[in-house]
Amino acid sequence: MVSSFQIRVCEQAEETYRSPEFDGSLELGRQKPGEPGLFSVIPLDNNRKRLIIARSDEATVSRRHVLIEPTAAGRVRLTNLREMNVRLPGNAEMGPGTSFEFSLPCEFPLARRLIRIEPVEADDMALYSLAEPARLPGQDSANLTALPNFSLVSDGTISAQAVIRWLYDALDVLQSAVHSADFYQKAAQAAIGMVGLDACRVLLRHGDNWEIQAVATSRLDDQESAWRPSRRVLSRIEEERKTFWQVPGQSGGGETVGASLMGVRALVAAPIMDPRGQVIGVLYGERRKGRGPTAVPHVSELDAKMMEVLAWSIATGLARTEMEKVAVEAQVRFEQFFTPELSRQLAGHPELLDGRQEDVTCLICDIRGSSRITERLGPSRTIDWIRDVMSHVSDCVIDHGGVIVDFTGDGALAMWGAPEKQPDHAERACRAALAMLATLPKLDERWATETNERMGFGIGISSGPAQVGNIGSRRKFKYGPLGNTVNLASRVEGATKYLKSNVLITGSTKALLGAGWHTRRLARVRTMHIAEPVDLYELTGDSSPAWETLRETYERALDAFEKQDLRTAARLLGALQIDYPNDGPSLVLLARTVQYLADDGAIFEPVYTLPGK
């Protein structure tokens, strides 16, 4: 009886699918509702399986099309399961419910496909394996598996253990070729030279198929176009993750077999593993001749161990390449948001991105009057304009050690204090804000002829505790803060419109600034959805005596207003309007003062409730 068989599917003379081994009945048919996709194998009962050979929309194939059953002496029985005739090998036809037997291999058409049924090679050669599973790339090479006391020369001066250790020391030579196009070819050629094989191939796993990546032979003209690996050996390697070798001349029980097997080659195959322990490839070697004209080719345990070392070197090289690729991708991704120095740290220590609570400073920058400008520019130039402005904003953040968290149309959110601790996070954010204002003349010079107006920024800054970490998804990275501090920064940015100021900071940020900063307290405000009122300060880079006079007079007026001394406040603010007619905050506070003076019955409220976000 056929011990096992496999199915090959060809379309337009090209193989599109090769099945695993089947040792029982197999039903071929079209996909049913709820079944998985094309070429899925579904277990049924009584050692029967179902192979989905066509998608659900291919009506020329029945849901239950044909049944394949192994019989005796290398033959299979085909049974027609559909209600119409089925074409057979030789273009004969088989009626519904009828069966015929055929010798293997055989093939028959099925809609636009050619189905070929092949026997799996005879299982009458001994198959051996090393005692331990293959080591994963990156594992310590100091603890080598003990080997028999073999030697490579007759006087025993070179022990197997010494050779294995030498091979591990030589791995850097092989791994240096990982990035080159002929890496796999060099690995296969190394097996020819070191192990003394006649042929060696590097096979890589792609889905359910094994693809040949490289072939090396002892003779240049010794290529085999119809070569196929042993499915039995590959299956055992996948299951046990060990190095296997198979030699002719003995059965599985160790008995000598007849001359019919004298021409069969010996083989040795070692798994190529990934760091997670999955078999991603196989280093597959063959020895076709033994010593003497009639000798049977042989593979020893030492040969197997040397192949395992070479396979491990391939795995290590691939793992290193993958790690370098991931590191480069991480650094490129991080450099969009972090400084280059911090990006290098995060690429090597991604745990710094784990969620935790930190004291941070958040900054939100918004372009003033963007709606009017975008109407003039049109869609295409609007994208160019936004990109140019946000690039300058981003540079200011990165130059001062901040993290670019997000862009929201015509605005940007940035953060300082995480993932790298920065004791001066508030000062860094304030310096970045002033740098953003300093870029406006350059931007105006470039865009004024198209925008027909000068640009402005509204910038809100808030400091305090926040939960920080990757707040994006598995598909899109986004490192940033969550909590009241970032919400308040958004409200403070909105307050710049109502207080007519470019940069506002909260009292918590002001408390973290050292000497030399130029600020004035503008108001105590209540913002939407935040219960506690906060003090807001204007931040400026102006250090002139005129600005100091403005600050001092305004803060005296604000103090008088909050004490409900409205006449004093009005007198001071009126004088400021004469000397500083363009000072927006003075005009806002004067309007609030006049409103209360005009309405004696109004309930006085020193806290300014902002009319919007």
PEGICOR-V177855 format. One record per helix or strand. SS is the DSSP state (A for helix, B for strand). FROM is the first residue (numbers start at 0). LEN is the number of residues. If there is no record, write none. Layout:
ss = <SS;SS>
from = <FROM;FROM>
len = <LEN;LEN>
//
This chain:
ss = <B;B;B;B;B;B;B;B;B;A;B;B;B;B;B;B;B;A;A;A;B;B;A;B;B;B;A;B;B;A;A;A;B;A;B;B;A;B;B;A;B;A;B;B;A;A;A;B>
from = <4;13;21;25;40;48;65;74;85;88;92;98;105;112;125;150;158;159;170;182;198;208;230;243;249;255;258;265;278;300;339;349;355;369;402;410;424;455;478;483;502;506;517;533;544;565;583;607>
len = <7;5;1;5;3;6;5;6;2;3;2;5;5;7;4;1;1;10;5;13;8;9;10;4;1;1;3;8;9;34;9;4;13;30;5;6;27;15;4;16;4;4;9;7;18;14;15;2>
//
